[in-house]
Amino acid sequence: MSEIERHHYDVVVIGAGGAGLRAAIEARELGKRTAVVCKSLFGKAHTVMAEGGIAASMGNANPRDSWQVHFRDTMRGGKFLNNWRMAELHAKEAPQRVWELETYGALFDRTKDGKISQRNFGGHEYPRLAHVGDRTGLELIRTLQQKIVSLQQDDFAQHGDYEANLKVFAECTITDLLTDADAVSGAFGYWRETGRFVRFDAPAVVLATGGIGKAFKVTSNSWEYTGDGHALALRCGAALINMEFVQFHPTGMVWPPSVKGILVTESVRGDGGVLRNSENKRFMFDYIPEVFKDQYATSEQEADRWYDDPEHNRRPPELLPRDEVARAINSEVKAGRGSPHGGVLLDVSTRLSAEVIRKRLPSMYHQFKELADVDITAEPMEVGPTCHYVMGGVQVEPDTAAASVRGLFAAGEVAGGMHGSNRLGGNSLSDLLVFGRRAGLGAATYVDSLGARRPTVRETDVDAAAQRAISPFRAEHSADAENPYLLQQELQQTMNDLVGIIRTADEIQLALKKLDGLRQRAQHVVVEGHRQFNPGWHLALDLRNLLAVSECVARAALERTESRGGHTRDDYPAMDADWRHVLLVCSQHTNGSVRVEHQEQVPMRADLSGLFELDELKKYFTADELPGGTD
């Protein structure tokens, strides 16, 4: 085997989305030599798909907003399964991270008095999303990239080398984390263009790889989202939590087939768009859950008044948390009241003028006009649920973003706990900024604690990783040879049909049986050609990750015998207070199979539980957990 390219860094960040770039900036500013390794082109991270805005209680649109209200909304959205400490840190620090972006050069939309504009979004009590039209994620990535370039220019001025302390390795995939005595020692991967192997010797690794959407047939996620970080963490001994909770965004495009799953931002509903069924009825009024009855309008008149007078009216039910809206749409379609192509109608054309729509929602206007030949200023859009986000991820310590394996950190969608059983729209961008920074800080602090005693990479581990990577080329061309594309299609269909938006024990058990069969067959995957420019080989390596995360989702979904947030069991349709304080923790056996264990949630601090009315807590907590016990 040819010599393996080798690099030495203090911190290696895997992923170049918002969380990865913010972590890298923090680590570099704290004096650490930092590498950013990204699977696709630099700047093409999935963060650019986040359109609506960054949730932060800045109080620009309503001065009554505060971190306490944001914290309450986040806990309510997650049905109180959230790691409350993460939710607290997130709510407190999100405004600072937004203002910080401005100092980096971000150009936000402004209010009439010059403040950063904030818009309404589902599940948020006040207009809270700082935004740039409906292209906020793109502006966030552009801004963080520019900050990276600025830091590299500083290094050039000081060292004569732009990449002296911060280098981006684009189109490079990490296939294995390397460890030494249960501590991270580095990472192993390959260049996607040439297929040549590369190793990074580093005592700290930050996972910022995003989600698992490509395990499902219909998803808003792009090709990179194959659960890489989740699986890397599993294989090196870290735990995943909350993997049963997969968010199906309620409004993905359903027509034409070539664009099925592409996201329709929640901003459409936040700015006045309404959902109608084939009978032209605004059906969301029929689906307001009991726990939200006091906060949402029960008539069209009150809902419409809310846009102009939110102080004296309740919000429209179209702005319920995403899990509630997705289930409602699913129910309407199942009842035969869906749109012609199996969704429902999202109408903003009769609510706002064409000029306002084009100004507030330029990307949505362009997306539908160019891709579906639909003019959203003149006709409704056909939308339906699409796999969008996984609430589950690597279990981390909230303040440092550290995983249970020394030297391993995680931030953004790959980290679990922050969102509980369901994420509110807009909380993703603020989550990745808050915890991206904390992961970079945690990694830098950890490296400082090591001094000169750093873990070392074992050459045998590097050789083993290389052998695993090239095994699809060496498989025998026998009758049981498998095609990676067909296996992925079967995997996606299995997850879509049996572990999707509505679940039952029988279906999940069937899914697990199929997943076990797919795992066995994946050992016989064969790819043709060479390592250069070989997408079949890339997918063969991704399959190992997809199968691992899919099994985690299915096993945890089977174990949780209730419906909560993004996890709906038809055979257990109610929320169960006894399950609220139980986390399901996934870890991996040496043979690659997944085990699930129960872990008690840490009780919420009294000052935080005191932010809620007792009557609200009674809807979620057992009698023993309530303040004052059973009194």
Secondary structure, 3 states (H helix, E strand, C coil): CCCCEEEECCEEEECCCHHHHHHHHHHHHCCCCEEEECCCCCCCCHHHHCCCCEECCCCCCCCCCCHHHHHHHHHHHCCCCCCHHHHHHHHHHHHHHHHHHHHHCCCCCECCCCCECEECCCCCCCCCEECCCCCHHHHHHHHHHHHHHHHHHHHHHHHCCCCCCEEEECCEEEEEEEEECCEEEEEEEEECCCCCEEEEECCEEEECCCCCHHHCCCECCCCCCCCHHHHHHHHCCCCEECCCCEEEEEEEECCCHHHCCCECCCHHHHCCCEEECCCCCCHHHHHCCHHHHHHECCCHHHHHHHCCCCCCCCECHHHCCHHHHHHHHHHHHHCCCCCCCCCEEEECCCCCCHHHHHHHCHHHHHHHHHHHCCCCCCCCEEEEEEEEEECCEEECECCCCECCCECEEECHHHEECCCCCCCCCCHHHHHHHHHHHHHHHHHHHHHHHHCCCCCCCCHHHHHHHHHHHHHHHHCCCCCCCECHHHHHHHHHHHHHHHCCCCECHHHHHHHHHHHHHHHHHHCCECCCCCCCCCHHHHHHHHHHHHHHHHHHHHHHHHHCCCCECCECECCECCCCHHHHCEEEEEEECCCCCEEEEEEECCCCCHHHHCCCCHHHHCCCCCHHHCCCCCC
